[in-house]
Amino acid sequence: MAKKEVKTTKVTKKKSVNRVTDHGKIFVTSTFNNTIVTVTNDKGETLTWSSAGHKGYKGTRKSTPYAAQVAVEDAVKRVVGLGLKTADIFIKGPGSGRDSSLRAIKAAGLGIASIADITPVPHNGPRARKKRRV
């Protein structure tokens, strides 16, 4: 009996390249524990991201304004090098990195087109506790 040779072909998936335009969007999520920054193009495709934990901060130091500033500088410098010039900024959350992240974007040389606060606010909130009977 002769052995049959089986040919296997490897199918490689083509990696999509995100196009960097002049204008983009920056999403800053600032929680009480961390600050996460995502930079996207006009279509919403992620170009780069960074966070305070990604930059090496651990524990309570992640929630500081300086850690947020370092994370934003890292993400914005990478994208400015790719050719982004202006951006709309969307800030979400109650954390301490909100203001310092805006200053870091301005200092990195990126133009700010608009700033919007997209923190979710409940219209009515959760159901109240039952009334106390004495």
Secondary structure, 3 states (H helix, E strand, C coil): CCCCCCCCCCCCCCCCCCCCCCEEEEEEEECCCCEEEEEEECCCCEEEEEECCCCCCCHHHHHCHHHHHHHHHHHHHHHHHHCCCEEEEEEECCCCCHHHHHHHHHHCCCEEEEEEECCCCCCCCCCCCCCCCC
